[in-house]
Amino acid sequence: MATLEELTDRIRRAAASEAGAPALGEKSVKLDLKGEGVIHIAGAAVTNDDKPADLTVTLAKRDLEALGKGELDPVRAMMSGRLKLSDMGLAMQLQPRIQAIFGKAAG
């Protein structure tokens, strides 16, 4: 399993490679890894700062990796409480971009 630093670096590289177009537009996303750290994504800026975000996704680090690898279904993860979203409407709007972030986090 990757460390918080490795996950953050993977997502940082993915955000930087968006050819000048921020992956999430004007929105920010915080991945709250349930006591294992935080990854805050705002355009190309990716940090481990626990700052407010437009959307907070709460899940364990191992579940983030499993989602990225396609080993965990996001709907099933939500239904079982393994994944929590602060704003379902915004999450649905950003779903393709968030899934891409999960994919990059998985390596």
Secondary structure, DSSP 8 states (H G I E B T S, - for coil): ---HHHHHHHHHHHHHTSTTS-TTTT-EEEEE-TTS-EEEEETTEEE------SEEEEE-HHHHHHHHHTSS-HHHHHHTTSEEES-HHHHHHHHHHHHHHHHHHT-
